[in-house]
């Protein structure tokens, strides 16, 4: 078994039964270029995860505010129902949308 050193790629070639096998030297570190690439990718992942967390926090706050606002609508509807007898109001001009007379007659039957 003869080993030939290839200094360019730090590989060894070994001849076994008329076949040439290329053996790599076990590296202790990755190249500076690969290290920088990996660091950039991991930093990008970390930044994206951080941003997702921020957005999720904002989403939580918005859902909470939506719930509070929906509760305010319910309270106002109760007030309108007590004061006017209906909470069905046209939001553009404030007119009360009373049921049609036919609907009331059918309800009485």
Secondary structure, DSSP 4 states (H G I P E B T S, - for coil): --EEEETTTTEEEEEETTEEEEEE---SS--HHHHHHHHHHHHHHHHHHHHHHHHHHHHHHHHHHHHHHHHHHHHHHHHHHHHHS---B-TTT--B-PPPHHHHHHHH-
